Each structure stands twice: as structure tokens, then as C-alpha cells.
Amino acid sequence: MHPTIEFDPDLIARMSRNGPRYTSYPTADRFTPSFGAADFAAAARPGKPLSLYVHIPFCESLCYYCACNKIITHDRSKAARYLGYLMREIDMQARLFADGAVVEQLHFGGGTPTYLDDAQMGDLLGMLRSRFAFAPDDVGEYSIEIDPRTVDAERIRTLRRQGFNRLSLGVQDFDEDVQRAVNRIQPEALTVDAIAAARAAGFRSISIDLIYGLPLQNTATMAATLDKVVAAAPDRISVYNYAHMPQLFKSQKLIRDADLPDAATKLAMLGLCIERLGAAGYVYIGMDHFAKPDDELARAQRDGTLHRNFQGYSTHADIDMVACGVSAISAVNGTYAQNEKSLEPYYTRIDCGELPIARGLALSADDLRRREIIQRLMCDFALDLSTLGDRFAPELARLAEMERDGLLTLTPERLEVGPKGRLLIRNICMVFDDYVGKPAEVPLQRLRYSRTV
């Protein structure tokens, strides 16, 4: 059975707070510069299945809401230079991991990965295949994020021929006034045509991203957008809560505070998304993710094999993830390692013949245990308590308070998150987060946490 959700706006308004999204545990604000390339190399396990992430940071234009690591430029020579360094990093990573390993997942993110032209993308993919063995197309998951404003049907066909079999499209909102307010003019026809081209080209899965809480949005604009999204019938839909943090992301200063919807309107939009997508047959996966019942995400959740990592929910087991490119984060054998966040330090490290790792973390035994607990809660909305013992007595006492609020049910053997608690799963996971409230390695990053709902 898939989890059902009950939208209780009063409960959400009372309990929502700033907190991690738990794409990792511990979260990235706990990474330390004392963890470097040598530590990462020591953790490498050649021959194990792999997930590869490749970060392409460039964009042609600035979306005001964006909090990603990106570089806005029309100077294509910057991408050419970056590509040369990226390939050098991939070569170094392959020496650590490629021996006997099979890549089961590949994800290109950004920025805008399709900022690279056909030839550059072909060169990069060719280089990856020359260094790593890839699972067959019908087994592996090979995805790329695209901006429908920068591709046409022929480019989408080329991406499929180059080996991608999953496509993710940023939409955010179809309303023209909202698009102007965030500087992302994307006519509906571009998105619909991109989806049609992807289906015709044989992509296995198509995903759409939406955001609620953007300037000039309201329930009427959101309803119209949802109607169009449902009509387009993507396999997966992500509905993200816009976190307005102009003190951290300069581009968000270009958004007028007066144009932002208030808290009650944001909650109403979320409720509308849940109602409309459920009525259209999408199942709730968790957090902000919905999928068709026959989608692989939905099947993995039914089978108890759903996983969560830096790319969100995943259908594969907890395999090592090697991330390449500026700011990219790897998760390998109980460690995390993040690359330099800016181009010049990234280039300098590679010129010195070393992996461009700026910081990271080796997880303790307690970290690993808590990570598994949080992972299961995020993916299964349930937890076997019989193996916890007295070690987590304080956490269980706090969960009892949440039980009284109707978020979950407890027995001596099991925790079950109820329909009201599933939207507040981050709150429940925070009970097991041993770092909450403790000073971070990077204090400013504590402010990066969005509201849990």
C-alpha cells in the first residue's frame, strides 16, 4: 500500500519549523575541511556498483528564485574550459572506483546541463563510458535535467541517442505573471512539446518540478498550473516549497517581498496540490514527490527498497555515489566529500593533480545508525523499534509527544507515521538528529534550512 496523507493546515502551521531535507545525514553543514582527498581515496571501494553525478553549473539566464550552485554566462568558452577540467577529475575518480564497478545510475544536474552543446555532451559521455562500465539501458537509470527553453525536439532525440533514458524538466509555474516575476519566461507550449518529444524519443520516465510560494502565486494560478501539468501526464511530479532567503542568495533580492504569498496562501496551495494530484491518480512518495502508481519510484516504495540521497528519492539500493564537478557531493562507504564550490579553486586543485575536495566527513557508528533510522522513516514512514533498545529512550519519549498530536502511532515494536504525520516527516526525523541545536561547522549554513512544510 502507498502512504495516504491528510492535510491538516492548523497542525502544519503549528508544527512547521526550519529543518533539514535529509538528502544526507549528517547534513552538509557538518562537513569539515579536515576531511580531504586522502580520506576520500581511503574510503574508495573498487568493484562496487556506482551512481555517478555530474554537475554542469552554467545557465544562460538567471531565475530569481534559484538557490543552486550556478554561473550565469553567455561566454561559451567558460564551458569548454570547465569541460576539460571536469574530464580530468572524472579520470582521477575512475582510477579509484572503476575497476570492476558497474554504473547503475547517472545523473546530470546543474545549472543547466544542456548548456553543453551536442558535441560537448557527446565527448563527455564518451569519456565516461571509456572509464566506467555502464549497466544496459533497460537496467540503468540515466537522467538529465533540461530547460525546455534551451532544447528542441532534435536535441531531445540526440540526448536519447547519447544514452539518457530519463528526463527532468523545470516548470515551476505556467502563469505568465509569475514567470515574469521570477525572470523565467517559459511558454506552456515549450514544456508540452518537450514532453511529447521525450515520449516519442523513447525516454522511460519524465519528471516535472513545480514550486509553490513564488511571487504573485495564489490558489487560482496554482489550480491552472496543476490542470496543465495533469494534462501533460508526466510520470513524476515534485512540488517544492519556495524558501525565500535573500540574505543568502543574492538573486532572491530581485523578488519583491510584497509580491510573495502569505503563509496561509502557501499552505492552501500545498493542500490544492495534494488534492489535485491525488485525484489525478498520483501516489504520494514522500516529502514533495508524487508519482504514477506504475512508476519505478512507486514500485520501490511498495517493495520497501526506496532510498534517499542527494538527488532525492531513488529506486536503487544504497550504493556509492561519486559526484564530479564544482560543488558536487559524493557519498562513499560511510563518508561524504564535497568539491570546491568555485571554479578557480576547483581548477587549482586539479592542476595540482589532486581531487578537488574542499571538505567532508567520515561518519561515526552513531551517525550510521541514525542515518539508517532517518532513511527508513523518510522512505517507509515506519520504523522497527525492537532493535533500538534503551539507547534511544529520549527520542522515544519525544515521539510519544508527537503521538499525542496525531502524527504517528507507537507500540513497543514499531513506529508507524500516520496520514497527518507524513507531511511533517522532517519533524519526526529531527527527533533522531543528534546534531540539531548544536553549533555547525559552517554556522551560516544553519540558515539554509527551509520550513519543514
N, C-alpha and C positions, 0 to 999 in steps of 0.2 A: 504494500500500500504506500502511496505517496503522502507526504505530510500535508494536512489541511491547515489553513491559517484563519484565524479570527481577528479581524481588525477592530481593536478597542482603542479609539482615539484618546480617551481620558487616561487609560493606563499608559499608553505610549507617551503622552505629554508629560505624565508624572515621572516616568522611569527613564526616558531617553537622556543620555549623557554622552560626553565625549569619550570615545574608546577605540581600541584597535579594530582593524578589519580581519586580523588573524590570517593573513596570507602567509605569515610565518609566526612562530613562537620560539624564542623571544622575538619581539618586534625590532625593526631596524634601528630604532633609537638606542638599542642596547649594544649595537656593534661598536667595536673599539679599534683604534689604529694599531694596537699592539698585535692584532691578528693580521698577518701578511701573506705574501705569496708562498713562502716556505711552508707555512702552516697549511695552506690550501693544498699544496702539492703533496704534503704528507698524508692528507685525507683521501687522495685520489684512489679509486678502486678500478683499475683497468679491467675490461671484460664485462662489466655490469651494464644492464640496459640503461639507456640515457634519454633524457629530454634536453633538447637544445633550445635556448632562447637567443635571438639576435636582435639587438637594438639599433634602429636607424633613427637618429634624433632629428632629422631635418623636416621642416614644413615650409610651404610657400607663403602661408598667411597665418596670422595669429588669431586663435579662438580665445576670446577674453576669459572664458571660464577655466581654461586648461591649467592643470597643475602637474602635467607630465614634464619630464626632462626633455626639452626640445630646443631647437635652434631655428629661428626664422630667417631664411635667406633665399635670395634668387640666384646666388652665386653657385653654380653647379660644380665649380672646381673644388669647393669645400667637400662635397660629397665624394668626389673622385679621390681626394686625399684621404678622407676618412676610410673609404673602402680599402685602400692599400694597407692602412694600419689594422683595420678590422681583420683582414685576411691573415696578417702576421699573428694577431692574437689567437685566431682560430687554429693556426698551425701549432702554436705553443700548447693550446688546450688539447689538441689531438694527440700530442706526444704523451700527455698524462693519461688520457682516457680511451683512446680509440682502439687499442689492442684488444681485439675480440669483442668489443662493445657493439651493440646494435641500437641505433637511434630509433626510438618508438614514437617520439613526439618532436616536432619542430614548430616554433612559433616566432614569427617576425612581428615585432611591435615598434612603437615609436612615441613621438614623432609620426611621420608618415612613411612607412616602408616603401610605398610606391613612388616616393620621391626619386628613388633609383630608377633609371630607365631600363628598358628590356635587356640591353647588352650587359649593363652592370649587374642586374639581378641574375642573369644567366651565368656570368662569371663567378658571382658569389656562391650560387647554388652548386655550380660545377666544382668549385674549390671544396665546399663542404662534403660533397659526395666523394671527392678524391681522398679525403682524410678520414671519413667515417663510413661505416656500413649502415644502410637505412633499411628498415622493415619494408615489406612490399606495400604498395599503395592501398590495398584493401585492408591492411592491418594498421599501418602507421597513421598518425594524426598530424597533418602538415598544414598549419594555418597561417594566415596573414591578415593583418588589419589594412583596410583600404579606405581612402577618402573618395567617395563617389564623384567628387568634383574634379578629380585628377586622373580618372581612368575612363576608358570607353570599352565597348564590348570586345574589341580585338585585344585590348590589354588584358582583360579578364580571361579570354581564351588562352592567351600566352601564359598567364600565371598558372593556369591548369596544366598546360603542356610542360611547364617547368617543374611541376611536381606538387604544387599546393592542392589540397583537396578540401580545405575548409576556409571560409571567408567570414570576416567580421567587418561590419560597416558602422561607422559612426553616423547617427542621425540626430540625436539629442531632442529635436522638436521640429515639426513640419511647419509651424506657424511662422509666417514671414516677418511679423513684427518681432517675435522672439529671436529669430535668426539674425535680424539686423542688430538687435541689442547686444548680441554676443559675437558679432562680426563673423558669422558663419552662414553665408547665403548658399543654400543648398536646395534647389527646387525639387519638389517631390518626384518629378519625372526622372531625375538623375538617379535617385535611390531605387525606384521601381525598375528602371532599365538595367541597373547594375545587378539587381537580384535576378531578373529574367535572364540576363547574360550568364550569370553564375550557374543557374539551373541548367541552361542549355549546354554549358561547357562541361557539366558533369561534376560540379562540386558536391561533396557529400553532405555538407552542413553549412547553413548560412545563419549568421547571428547579427542582431541589431542592438545597438546601445541607445538608450534614452536617458535623459536627465530630467528630474523634477526639482523645482526650486529656482529655475533660471529667471532672469528679469522678464517682466511682462507676462509670465505664465499665470494661468488660472485654471480652474476646473474645466471651463469651456474649451480653452485651447488644448488642454491635455486630452479631453474627450475626442476632439477632432483628430489629434495626432494618433491616438490609440486606434481609432477607426481605420485609419490609413495603414497603420502597422499590421493590424489583424488581417486586413485585406491582402497585404503583401505576403503574409503567412511564412515568416522566417521560422527556422527550426528552433532557435533560441532567442530570448529577449532578456536583456539586462536593463534594469531600471535603477539608476543611481541617484542618490541624494546629493544635490549640489552643495558643497561646503564652501562658503564664502569666507576666504581668509586673505584679504588683500595685504595684510601685514607680512605675509609670507610669499605671496605670488603677485608680482607687480602687475601682470596683465589684468588681474581682477580689479585693480583700481579704476579701470576703464568702464566698469559696470556701476551704474548709479544705484546707491543704496535704496533710494526712493522707489526704484523700479522692481525691487525684489519682493516676492510674495511673503506674507507674514507666516508665522508658524502654523496657524490654523489652516491656512490655504494649502501649505505644503502637505500637511497631514491629509487633507481632503483629496489632494491629487494622488497621494500614495494609495489611499483607500480606493480611489477610482481605478488606478492601475490594477490593483489586486482583483477588483470586481470584474473589470472588462476582460482581463487576460484569463481569469478562471472561467468566465462564461464562454470564452472562445476555445476552451479545451486545453489551455496550457497548464502544466502542473508546476507547483512551487518547488524549486530545488533547495533554496536556502538563500539567506542574505537578500540580494537583489536579482536573483536569477530565476527565470522561468523557461520551460522547455516543453516541446510537444511530447506526449506520452511515449512515443516510439523512438525518441531521440536517445542517443547513447548516454547522455548525462542522466536522463530519467531511468534508463535501464540499470546503470551503475548504482544509482541510489536504491533501486528495488533490490539489487543483488548484494548491497552492503559493501560495495567496492569503490564508492565515491571518495575522492581525495581533494584536498585543497592546497594550493601553492601560490606562488607569486603571480600567476596568471589567472587566479580564481579557482573555480571548481574544475576538476579534471577527472577523466574516466580511467586513467591508468593508476596502478598502484604507486606507492611512494618510492619512485625511482630517483636516482641522482639527476639533478638539473644543472647543467653547465650553461652559464649565461655569458654572452660575448657582446662587447660594445660598451660605450661610455655609460656609466651609472648602473650597468646591469648587475643583478644579484644572483649568484649561484647558491645552490643548496646541495651539499655533497657530504654524505657519510657523517652526519651529525655536526656539520659546520655550515656557516653562511659566510659568503665573501662578496663584497661589493666593489666594483671597479670605480676608478676615479670618475668624478661627476662632470668634469670639464675637459674639453678637448686637449688643450696643451699639456696638462699633467698626464692625461691618458697617453698621448703621443710620446712624451718624455720617458715614461716607464717602458714602453715597448721599444723605443730606441736604445734603452739600456739592456735590452734582452730579457726583460722580466715581465711576468704577468702584471697588468695594471691594477692590482688590487690595493684599494685605499684603506679598507677596514673590514672587519668581520667578527666572527665569534665561533668558538668551539663550545658546543652545548654540554652542560653537565648532565649527570644521570638524572637529576631532578628536573632539569629543563626537558629532557627527552620524555620523561614520564608525563609531565604536564602538557607537552606538545601533543602527545598521543590522546590525552583526555580531551583537549580542546578540538583536535582534529575530528574525533568521533562525534562530539557534540555538534560541530559545525555541519557535518555531513549526514549524520544519522538521527539527530535530535533525540538521542538516547545514550545511556552510559551504563555499563555493567559496574555496579558498586561493590560487588562481592570481593574484588581483588584490591580494593583501596585500603582497607584496614583502618587503624587509628591515625594513620599519617595525615589524613585529610579531614580530621574531625572538625577543625574550624571552618573549612569550606562547606562541609555538610550542614553545619549549623546555619550558615548564611543561606544555603539553598532552602532550608526549612522556611525562612522568611519569604523567599520567592514562591514557595508552595502556597503559603497563605495568601499571596497576591494572585494566585491562579495561573502562574507561569508554567508550573511543572508539577509532577507527582513523584513522590519518593516512597520506595519500600527499602527494606534492608539490602535487597539485592540489585535494585535497578532505579535509575532516574529516567523518567520519560518527560520530554518537553511537550507541553500541551499546545493546542492551537493558538492560544493567546501569547504564549511564550516564544513562538517560533520567529516572530518579527523582532523579538528582543534577545535573540540568541547571543549577540555580542555581550550583553549584560551578564548572561548566565556564564559565558566563558570567562569573563573577567574575574569571576569568583575564584577560578583556578590559576589566575595570572599572578605569579609571585612577585612581579615587578611593578604592578600598579601602585602608584603612590610613592615609589622610590625614585630618587634622582636618576635621570637618564644620563647616558654617556654623552649625548648631544642634547643639552637641555632645551634648545629651541624647538626640537622636533616633537616635544610633548604637545606643542600647539597644533601639530599637523593632524591630530586625530579628529575625525568628523563625528557628528552625532550618531549614536547607535541606531537611531531611526530618524 
